[in-house]
């Protein structure tokens, strides 16, 4: 689309008129302005280019040689070529001739506005009273130009209310896309909004996060750098410094910029400069031999052959940046090189151009400058090597060419027949599509070029990639697999970072008072990882995982439990098996000698039941070894509780039998008939049944269960049995303790009974061991971590079981096996044995 609705360019081109005033008199202020180049036609187009570097130099040609700007002349020639093609065309505007009036802006913003008004209002001087109205149609139907953004802003502000179209070929400031301020401005070069963002993405692509920035101190540089800075921040790029200057600034200001560059740590400089400002800066940089910096450039200078030619100190070697895509206009180069001053109707400008081009002087020239030779007007332009014959700016010439054709197509649509201007969409003869979006901008497409010096010292602009805004976001930046040349002709991509990348296993911590690109790399804490480069956080591993040594991956925690394979588990298993086998041996011995007095004494039935319960005690310790499961957790505590109560009940029964037997020998005592075998069995059964009930209640309400303990060790999982109900667990232990205390009390009371083999003495000693073991068990169990608490519990079971087994049965086995002569009833009823206490 050529224009946003509301502009109605061509309606303005042909029918804009202003309301008349009956008594107005027109008087032009100041001297009249004549165009430098002009030609009559049915429809006249205006052009504004800078043919001279300044108006002062232009007016002082009697003292100095005119300082002609060949580029401005090239732009004007591109416009004349397009107009000539259109006038010779039978398809576009048939029967209508285009004329032109082209003025020199001389690089002055105020003069640009002045000649723009001249193109709009005309140039007649009306003396005295005149009946001609001051308000009349515009002299030109559209204006091609200006080259820079700031003059375009000034002109567009003035012409906007009159809706006179202005099409620029090289004004890129994003601010000109604001149609509320510049409703009639269009351009054939993309907006800097896209270029600035593309530059930021280019910088990010190469990993440069710490860069310096220099810009031209005008609308082009300031607006372009503002967009770059905003995008760079979004991409995580930091600017170490951002400075601006203008080519006319005093030397001390530019020196300050040099000092800032020299003091910086960044090695990449993004330069949003015009070619003239870059030329000034490059000269100062060469004075300090600052060749180690990587330059990233905007289209204002990156593909400028004059800038490259002036870089004799190789300051910009390896520079990379964005340029307008290469273009070719058939016949334009030949048209430019075929210029002849004597054949031109604009002899004054062409004469000065010719003298500057060949450094000669025509006889009629008023210039007093020293000239080497006299001009003939027939010199061969193709034999000259200077900025005029340099066609590296052909993409910009093509923009001028397309701007003229855009106006011509709009005129053609109005005349033959009318269509709305926003639907303008055409292709040039080279196939380039021309249209404008709602902001008056063309589609944004850039080539990425790299300055690569050749052996002859000439810099070649090598296209190494493309940036196309019309593609998907991830495909917009496309760098080709070409070898790039960097600063100082290096083949290695420069590094420009404030801080080196944080490797996996670390996280970034910002340095206080510095930009976000400056940070320290802190190792992740235990149990946390980062598996990407430049991570800002460390992620905590899941409870069942732990960080590896490098802190870049979570590994499954080692599951820790008391197993049969480890030494401690094997030793405890061996002790349990040994205890079981020893008890079985005692059972065999007792069974073999079951008729002997020492076995029959004190209820052999209780003795065998006690040995059976001790066997279960030794075996129940095995349930504590191995990986906990739901059944093993419930079994280990309940089996332990019940078997120990059975064991203590038997010991308690034996103690009571001893005590009752002594009491029964007293005159008139018949206590033994109240505590016979039946009562002893019921006593053991009753005591054990209580513990069984406690265990059933515990298992019903809140049974023990397998539990993964993540808190005990950071890098290990403790597989253990949770108690479920702590009350139930301590009730089981408490009941065992109660029976143990009762047993100890009864045994202590019976320790001095007169039997030669008084079992109460050994029971007392075994109960001392039992109570000592379990009293020390409590603090040891509570303070032992992980599987060691299980080992403590097993040790307590084994120790107390061995205590009962050794203290109660080993003396009897000693007599049975080694002292059989003492295993008689007479000896058992003999005189008192020595007291243990």
Secondary structure, DSSP 8 states (H G I E B T S, - for coil): --S-TT--HHHHHHH------TT------SS----SEEE--SEEEEEEE-SBS-HHHHHTTTTS---B-HHHHHHHHHHHHHHHHHHT-SSSSTT--EEEEEEE-TT-HHHHHHHHHHHHH------S---S-S----S-SEEE--SSHHHHHHHHHHHHTTT-EEEESS---GGGG-TTT-TTEEESS--HHHHHHHHHHHHHHTT--EEEEEEESSHHHHHHHHHHHHHHHHTT-EEEEEEEE-TTS-HHHHHHHHHHHHH----EEEEE--HHHHHHHHHHHHHTT----EEEE-TTTTT-HHHHHH-TT-TTTT-EEEEE-----TTHHHHHHT--GGG-S-HHHHHHHHHHHHTEE-TT----S--SEE--S---GGG--STTT--TTHHHHHHHHHHHHHHHHHHHHHHSS---GGG--EE-TT--EE---TTS----EEEEEEEEE-TTS-EEEEEEEEEETTS-GGGSEEE-S-----GGG-SS-----SS----TTEEEEE-TTS-TT-EEEEE--TTEE--STT-SS-EE--TTEEE-TTSSSEEE-EEE---SSSHHHHHHHHHHHHHHHHHHHHHHHHHHTTTSHHHHTTTHHHHHHHHHHHHHHHHHGGGGSSS--HHHHHHHHHHHHHHHHHHHHHHHHHHHHHHHHHHHTSTT--GGGGSSHHHHHHHHHHHHHHHHHHHHHHHHHH--EEEEE-SS-SSEEEEEEE-S-HHHHHHHHHHHHHHHHHHHHHHHHTTT-S-TT-HHHHHHHHHHHHHHHHHHHHHHHHH--THHHHHHHHHHHHHHHHHHIIIIIIHHHHHHHH-GGG-SHHHHTSS------
